[in-house]
């Protein structure tokens, strides 16, 4: 696990000073080692620099130093992530008389490319982003893993490309203009995060998940090698949930076992929900002792300590509880906000638990992230198909009836987000995936347009269509699964998990996003994923070591902090001062100050949820730190 940077220039001069600044900006991602290499090229008109910061997880010796060179081919690589099946690939390469100097997966990628070229990525099972300089073809190969677990950003002009694991690292070069991207600003207000392939910085792009990019003498070619909508082979519609259990268990156990491969100790984030508890259950099957970590709150109504401690006792883990008070959070908040690579309404909880895990001396932790998305764990898997059915009926009604229905729900909307969203859907055409996107919206289109000055409003119908992955015959449940994987999970959960954990030099592994498991589960007919008596039945019933009943049948809740309580209490003064002195910098050119301040006033009066003023507060702090 690392952070990477690089620059390739055609008919120009590479800037090693800029790359040193970029590397210094991501030292937190790799505190164990670092290196910057000016790569020798055979073309006088091409210059390349590669850089890496290393968090040593596999082969802790100096043989894992990067940038890494292949003397046989002349190729170079910088790499961030883990290819968990590297041992299997290495053994195959050794049968082809390929020689290895280290025991790293980095070298396995380098040698795999030498043998199989760009198609080598189809063999990799893991989370990764890497840049490889092909010395023979004189081209740069950038690649990102299938699900987008590891980030990779780039800035491309006619004659150069800059890339890094973080947006802020690219800004640190001094070569990227610090200009706000208006479309991404609208995305942020709509969903609480910027959406790939754009970022909050104009002309800085995220390499899409499951994609690679080839740069050659200033020319760029990008291709997608995997997506969840086409990767899965459909299972027989006659299969029952019981029929699928043996293979489901095998894939789950294998995904977890692969992610225990490490030359340093491994821990688990344990919330006490089904997902993280399932990981602990699967680890128990291997006989490996593991440390578990949970955040607990002094506010008892928010604390999940009874569930996480029950799982820890049941499976006899080395359990650690991190007690988080409002004052603890307030003191940690400035550092947590500085750790955000892009603004987000989520992620601060991951920052806190990652900090405590790292303080215990661990470098690796497993997370249950991704389970809700593939096993239909959110309420929306039931609600959205029902809503789509209702909307189709409403669309058949005469326009006056539709307007009347929209007005009724609109009048209810002042204190009810669900009514506001239903009103917005009725007024729209309600087609395609709109019901899903509206369910995930932070500010609805009308609310967002009140915040943005009119000249900055973008055509959002076309933009939402670009976020809908192409698919053929997915049923409603699996369609939502695909939308979740490609939107909320990728642009919020995974991005925040990466930057907030790597801020402490901690690697977070996500077994439920093993692509073999994802391919299999997304091929299972949607009706087998829903059961009124058991939540996430495919997952729960596939476990050989059953979970405590209280954990399985507890009310569904996400891993949240008591923001509303804290924002009206000890954090109120800090947040209010941000709204009262709304910045005169870049945001003042795009956001209506009175509308922004009204959001905070509405929260204090109980007319809107905490997430809306929190999103604006985080945005303001991020812009101050990165654009002013």
C-alpha positions, 0 to 999 in steps of 0.5 A: 500500500502506497502513494504514487506520483508521476509526470510524462512530458513530450517535447518539453522538460519534466519538473523534478522539483514539482514531483518532489513537492507532490511526493511530500504531499502524500508522505502520510500514505507511505511513511516507511520509504520513498523514492523518485526516479528520472526514467531513462528513455530512448526518445530525446523528446520524451521525459518521465519521472516516477515517484512513490511513498511506501507503506510496507505490508508485503516483503518488508525488506529494501527489495520492495523499494519503489520505483521498481525496475525490471532489468530484463525489459527496462520497464519501471513501475510505481504501485499502490495497493495489493494484488492478493493472488500474487502468489498464484500468478508468481508460480505461473510466471516461474513455470515460464522461467521468469526470475524474481528478486523480491517477494512483493506483489509489485514485482509480480505486476512488473513481470506479468506485464512483460509476459502478457502486456496490458492484458495482465490486469485481467489476472489481478485480484485485488485493489490497485492503482499503478503506473508502468513505463513501457521502455520498449514501446515508450509509453506510460500505462496507468491502471485502476482496479475494477471496483475503484477501491484505490484512487488515481487522478491525472491532469493532462495537457497537449504535451504532458500528463501528471498523475497521483494518488491524491488531488491535493498532491497534484495541486502541490506540484504548482503545475495545476491551476487551482480552479473550482470545477462548477459541474463537480460543485453541483454534484457535491451539492446534489450528492455530498461528494464529487462524482467520477471522472470529475473532481472539484478541481477543473481539468483534474480527472479520476481514472474511472474504476475498471479502466486503464489509460495509455499515454504515448507522445502526448496522445491518450487512449483510455479503455474500460476492461471491467464493469459490474453490469457486464462481468457477471454470467447470469445464474440459472433462474431455477437456482434456489438460495440453498443451491447457492450456499456452498459456492457463496460460502467458498467465495466469501471465505476465499475473499477474506482469507486472501485479505489476511495475507500480510507480513504485518498484523491485521485487524478488523473494523467491528461495528456490530452489524451483519457485515463486519461480524460476518468477516469476523465469523469467516476469520474464525473459520481459519483459526487466526486470532484477530484484533477488532476495533469499535467506536462507542459513544457516550450517548447511549442511544447511538452506541452499538457497543452491546452488539460489537462486544457480543460478536467479539466475545462470541468469536473470542477476538482481541477487542478494543473499544474507542470511546468517542465524546463530542469533545474528542470529535471536536478536537479531531475535526480540524485534522480530519477535515485536512485529511479529506482529499476532496470534500465529503459529508461522510468519512470522519468516522473512518478517520477516528477509528483508523487513527486508533487502529494505527495507534495500536501498531497495526497497518492493515484493517478489514472493513465490511464496506460493500456488503450492503451494495451487493447483498441488498442491505439498504432499505432502498432495495425494497423501496425504490422498485415500489416507488418506480411502480407508483411513478409509472402509474402516476405518469399515466394520470392527466397533467392537472392530477400530477400537478395536484399530487406534486403540490400535496407532497410539496406542502408536506415537504417542509419537515419531511425529506421523503415528501419533498423527494416524492414531489420532485419525482412526480414533477419530473418524467420519473423515468430511468434511474431517476428514483434511485438518484433522487433517493440519494440526493442531499439537496434536490434540484430546486434546492441546489439551484437556490444555492447556486447563482443562475449562471452556474446551473448545469443541465442535470438531466444529461449529467444523471444519465452519464452516472447510469451504467449501461446494462441489459437485463438486470432485474430491479434489485440488481439494477440498484446494486449496480447503481450503488456500486458505481455511484454512492459506494465508489464516489463516497464510501471508498474514496473516504475510506481510502483518504481517511485511513491512509492519512494515518498510514493504515491500509483498509481491505474490503473482502466483499468487493473481491471482484469474483464475489461481486460477479457471482452475487450480481448474477444471483436473481434479485428476489433471492436477496430479499427475505422479510424474515432475515436481512441479507439472507444470502450472506447470513445463511452462507456463514458456517459459524452463525452470528448471534441472533441479536446481531442479525435481527437488530434494527438496520442502522449505518455506522453514524456519528450523533452529528445532529446532537453535537452540531446543536451542542459543543460544535455549534459555535465553530460551525455557526462562525463558518456560516456567519463569515461565509468565505469571500473567496472562490465559493462566493463566486458560485454560491448565494450567501443568503441561501447558504446561511438559510440552510444553517438557520433551517437546521437550528429550527429543525426544518432540515437534516444535519447533513445539509449544513454539514456539507456546506461547512465541510465544503467551505473548509476544504476550499479554504485549505486547498484553493485560497 
